[in-house]
Amino acid sequence: MDNPIAFLETQLGELPCAETLREYYAWWETKGRALSDTVDRAGTPWLRMYNRQGERIDEIVMPAGYRELVLQAYHCGVVWRALEENDWLASFALGYITSFYDPGLYCPHTVSLATAVPLAKYGNPLLKERYLAHLLKRDETVWQGATWMTEIGGGSDLGASVRTMAIPDGDRYRLRGEKYFCSNLGAELAVVAARPQGAPEGIRGLALFLVPRWHEDGTLNYFTRRIKDKIGTRSVPTGEVEFIDSEAHLIGSTEAGVYLILEVLNISRVANSIGSVALLQRAIAEAEQFARHRIAFGKPLIEQPLMHRQFEGWRHRLQCAFALAWTAVRMLQEVWQERPPYSPRYHLFRLLTHLAKYWTAEQAAQGAKWCMEVHGGLGVLSEFPTERLLREAMVLPIWEGGSHRQMLDALEVMQKKGAHHQLLQMLQPKADPAELREWQERIEAYLLLPQEEQEARLEELIPPLAQWVGQMGI
């Protein structure tokens, strides 16, 4: 439980880029773990808005060692392996190791990947020539990306909440507006949801834009208002950004904007699932280490019948959660190059992603809470890692669309695309025929309910469905 490489080997057998993964793991054990702890204990980073000449620079000031901490995974290939080698498995395996030690740090890597992918798929040749190579570098000059969608009105209903306007200006656009939750502040590039001038209201009127941090003359292209003081994930700075006629470049077409935005979000949702499972493994490992040495009523805590059974249950849940998340990873590698209109296989990927993002994040939060309870009073002390695990875990169900959103989106892809038919067909070789038939009848009966009742009762359908799919070990 205390070794992410060993766990990956038990689940996957032969590892992708095994030597690199082992080197990355060794780096975390010898150096990264201490750097991560230092960054977390330093608390919220601060914003240096002006230099000594009074020029606006909006520098995010991070603790010493942060640059090395965040760059290590870029060197190993968390972005370039996916795009240059089409090896998404290696990319997400690197993310798993990162998240075992620091799930917040996996956010910069994830959003950098989610910036590079739409640029590579939909960017025009000049845009790719100008920017893409910077995101794929393997040394300290690599650029980072960011994905900024959310405004003060909320993130789930983008069609209603996005007010940032994109005004045509020759071969580019100018953005006017603001984003409320902007993670990975300081990134050299960001992909941003905005509404082109004259576009219709609602989600169909949005488009995706690439926004550089700097103008070509070295001045800021947008401004940082403030940095958020978050409960956890201190290894990724998050804040508010203001666009004042900021240079922006359309990615793809205005008509297809909603699809590109959702593609970006679904990459991050798969990564969120991987981060959740890794955190859950870490929580079990920390609880196990403590319970083996704590003596209660004459024997180690882990040998007490109730506690022993709880450990068995959490190890089983970990395996199911990993199976569900890794299935989403494999599906993403298979379908990521598809463009709208998507195939039924792509909609199956969407369903699996919503199930995985929802269920793994919930397990991570509950597992971190249980780990703290195993430690008793020691679990709430800041000097030990358990309280940080809980702080980090509480962010995971909210990032990239909360649990409610994932359940509703899973329902939508079953209603409109019939993705559950593909899911049940995929499970057929492993599932008990009677159980498979029971689920098919259960889902079909559910989809005949009135719409409001379907939405209201989703907790009766999605959690057990996600758990069952994970138990199949697909």
N, C-alpha and C positions, 0 to 999 in steps of 0.2 A: 504493500500500500504506500510506502514512503518513497517509491522510486517510479517516476512517470514512464521511464524507458521500459522498465520491467513490465509494467502494466500494459503498455502499448504492445509489447511483444506477446503477452498472453492473449490479447484480443485480436491481433492482426497477423501473428506469425512473423513472416519476413517484413521488416520495416522498410519504408521508402527512405532513400538516402541515409541508410543506417549509420554510416560513419559520421556524417555531419550531425545527426541527431545525438549521437553519443558525445561528440565534442561539445555540442551546445549544452547538453545536460551537465557535463563536467564543468563547463564555465559557470553555470548557475550555482553549482555546489561550491566552487572555489571562490567565486567573486560576485556573481549576480545576486545571490540571496542577500548578502550584506548591503549591496548598493540599493536593492529594492527596499529593504527595511529602513535605510537612511532616508530615502525619498519619502516614504510614507510618514515617518516620524517628523519630517520637516514640515508637514502640513501643507496647506494651500500655497501654491507658488504665488509670486506677486508680479505686478505689471509695472515695468518702467516705461512710462509713456513718452518721455522726452529725453534727448541727450543733452550734453552740456552746452550745445549751441542753440538749444531751444527747439530743435527739430523733432517732429513727431516720429517715433520709431516703434512704439508698442512692443517692446521686448518682453517676452515671457521669461522671467528669471527663475530657473530651476536649481535645485541643489547640485553641488559638485558631484560628478559621476553620472548624472542623468543621461548625458549625451552618449556615453559608452553603453549604458544600460539599454537604451532604446535602439541603438544602432546594431547591436549584436545579431538580432534576428534578420535584419535587412541583409547583413553580410552573408548569413547562412542561406537566405533565399526565400523568405516568407512571402515576398512579392514576385521576384523574378522567376522563381521556379514554376509558378502557376502560368505565367504568360510566355516565357521563353521555352519551357520544357513541357508545358501542359501537364504539370505534375501538381495537381491540387492536393493530393494526398500528402505529399511532403510538406507543402505549405501549412496545412492544417495540423500535421503532426508537430511541426515547430510551434504552432500556436498552442497546442496542448501543453507542451513543456513550459512555454512562457506562462500560461495561465495557472499551472500547478503552483508556481511561485508568486505570480503577480498578474491576476486577470485584468487589472486596469491597464497594464502595459500592452496587452494584446490589442487594445482599442486602436492605438496609432498604427499598428501593423495592419489591422483589419481595414480601417478606413483608407489607408494608402493603397491597399489592394483594390478596394471598391472605387477608388479614384482612377487607378490605372486601367481597370477592365473596360468601363464605358468609353474611355479615351481610345483604347486600342480597338474596340469593336466599332464605334460609331463616329470617332473623330475624323475630320477631313485630313487629307495627307499633310497639309501645311501645319495643322494643329499637332498631329502626331510627331512630325519632324521636330517641331519646336519644343515639345514638352515630354513626350513619352520616355525617351531614353534617360532622362533625369530620374524618373521613378524606378528605373530598372538597374541602376548602378549598384555595385557591390562593395563600395568603399565609403569613406566618411563624407563624400560629396553627394550621396544619395539624397534625393528630395523626398519629402513626406507629403501625403495627401490628407484630405479631410472631406467629410460628407455632411453638409449642413442643410437641413430641411426644416427644422422646427422653429416656429415663431411663438410669440407670447400667447397666441390663441390656442396653442396645443399642437401635438404632433400626429395624433391618430387621424384626424379629419383634415388632411392637407389641403383638400379642395376648398375648404372654407377658411382655413387659418393662414394660408400663405398669401401675404400682401406685397411681398417684394416684387417690384415691377422691372421688367427688362425692356429698355427702349432702344430700338435699332439705331446704329451709328456706323454707317458704311458696312464694312465686312465684319463688324462686331456689334456688341450691345453694351449699354450702360445700365448697371443695376442701381436701383434706389429702394432702400428698405432696410430691414434688420433681421437678424436671426438670434434667437434667444438661447438655445443650447448648442454651442459650437465646440465640440470636442476636438482635441489635437490642435488647439490654437498655436500659431506659429508655423504651421505647415506651409510649404511653398506653393501648394496648389489646393484648391477645394472644388468639389462639385456641389452646385447649389440649385435648389428648386426655386424657380421664379416664374412669374406670369408675363409672357410677352405682351407688349402694349397692344390693345385691341383684341386679345384672346378672350374666349368665353369664360364665364365664371365656372367654378367647380374643378374637379380633379382633371378633367380633360383639357382644361386650358393651361395647365402647367407644362413647363419645359425644363430641361436640365442644362446647366451652364458650367463651363470650366472657368474658374476665377483665380488668377495668379495673385500671390501676396504682394508682389512689387510691380510697379511700372518699370518699363525699360530704363528709365532714368534713375532708378533706385529709390523713388519715393513710394510711400505706402499706397496701395490700391484700395484698401478699405481700413476701417479703424476698429480697434478693440475697446469696448466700453468698460468692461470689468471682467474679472475672473471669478468664477463661482466657487463658493466654499462648500464642497460636497462632503457627504458622509463617508465616502470611500473613493476608490479609483484615483488617488492623488497622483499616480504615475502618468496620468493623462490630463493636461490642463484643459479646462472647459470654461467658456465664457460667452459673452455677448458681442456680436459683430454688427457694425453699421456700414451700409453701402451708400456712398454718396457719389453718384455717377461713376461707379467702379467698373473698370474694364471687364468684360465677360465674353466668352465665346460659346456659341450654341453647340451642343453635342447632339448629333443626330438631327432629327427634324422636330419642329414644334408640335406636329400632330402626334408623334410617337413619344412625347415627353413623359407621360404617365408610366409607360412601360419601362423606360430607362430608369426612372426614379425607383420603381419597384424592383428592378434587377439589382440596383445598388443596395437597396434595403435587404433583399434576400441573401446577398453575400454576407452582409453583416449579421443577419439572423443565424445563418449556419455557424459562423464564427462564435456567436454568442452561445450557441449550444455546446460547442467544443470547450469554450471557456468555463461554462457551467459544470460540465462533467469533470473537468480537471480540478476545479475548486472542490467539488464533492469528494473526489479521491483524496485531496489534501486534508479535508475535514475528517474523513474516516481515518487517515493515517495519524493525524494529531490525536484523535480520540483513542486510537488503538495504542499508541505509544504511552499515553498517560495511564490508560486502564490496565496495562500489563504490569505497571509498577505500583499503582495505588492499591494498598491492602485495605479491604473492608470486611469486617466480620470474619477475619481469619484466613482470607484467601484473596488473590488478585481480583480486582473489580471485573476484569474481563471474563472471569470464570463464574461469576454470579449468574444464575440461570436466566434471569430477565435480561441482564446486560448482554450476555452471550448471544441470546436470540436476537436482540436488537442489532448487534454487529453483523450477524448473518443476514438479516434483512437489508441492512444498508449496503453490504457488499453485493447482494443480488440486485438491488436497485441501481447501483453503480454500473453493473454490467449491462442492464437493460437500457439505461440512459446512454451509455456509450454506443451500444448497438444502434439506437435510434439516431443519435447525432452523426455517427459515421456513415450510416445509410444516406443521410442528407448530403454528406460530403461527397460520397461516390456518385450520387445523382447529379450534384452540381458539376462535377468534372465531366459527366456525360453530356449535359445539356447547356452548359454556360455559353456556348457560341450560337445558340439559337436566337433568332430574331422574330419579332411578331410578324404574322400570327404564329403562335407557338403550337407545338405538337401536344397530343395528349400526354406524352411522356414528360414534357415540361410541367404540365399542370399537376402531374403526380409528384414531381419534385417540389412544387409549391406546397402541396398538402403535407408532405413529409417535413418540410421546413417549418411550417406553422406548428405542427405537432411537436417537433423536436425543440423548437425555441421555447414554446410554452412549458413543456413538461420538464425539460432539463433545468431550466431556470428555477422552477418551483422546487425541484429536488435539491438544488444547490442551496437555496435559502433555508429549507427545512433541515438539510444536513448540517449546515453551519450552526444553526440553532441547537440541534441535538449535540453536536460536538462541544458546544459551550456548556450544555447541561451535564455532559459526562465529566467535565472538569469541575463542576460545581462553582464555588466562589472564585476559584483560580481562573475560571473561564472569562470572567468579566474584567480581569486586570489587563491594562494596556501593555504590561511588560512581557506578556506571552502572546503567541500568534493567533489564539482563538478569537479574540474580539475583533481583530482585523478581518479574519475570514468572514465573520458575520457582516461587517460593514461593507466588504466587497460584494458579498452575496446579495445584499439587498438591492444593489443596482441592477443586477442581471435580469430580473423579471420586467424591468422598466425600459432598459435600452432597446432601441430599434423596434418599438411597438410593444406595449405592455401585454400582460396575459389576456386581458379582455380582447384586445385587438387581434391577437393570434387565434383565439378561439373563433372570433367572428370571421376572420379571413379563411380559416379552415372550413367553416360552414359555407362560405361563399363559393369556394372552389369545388365543393361537393355539389352545391345546388346548381351552379351554372355550367360547370365543366364535367361533372360526374366523375371527379378524380378518385372517389372511393372505389369505383369499379376496378380501376387499374391497381389500386392499393390491395384490394382483396385478391385480385388475380396474382399479384406478385407474392402474396403470402401463401398462396395455395399449396406450394410444395412442402411447406413447413407446418402449416396450421392443421389442427384437427378438423376434419370435414364438417362435423356437426357444429363445432364452434364457429367455423368460417360461415356456415349457412346462418347461424344465429346472428352473427354480426351483420351480415347482408340484410337480413330481415329487419333487424333493429334500426339500421341506418335508413333503409327505405321507408319504414314506418315513421321515423322521426322527420324525414323530409316532407311528409304529407301534412304535418302539423301547420297551423297558421304561422305566418312569419314571425310575429311578435313572440309567440310561444316558443318557437324554435330558438330564438335569441335568448329568451329568458331562461331556458332550461339547458343551456349549453354545458354547464358544469356536470350534467348527468351523462353527457355524450363524450366530450373531448378528453377529459382526464382518463377515463377508463380505456378509451380507444388508443390514446398515446401510450399508455402503460402496456396494453396488450401488444401493440406493434413492437415495442421495445423488447418484450419478452420473447418474441419470435426470433430474436437474434439475427435479423436480416443484415 
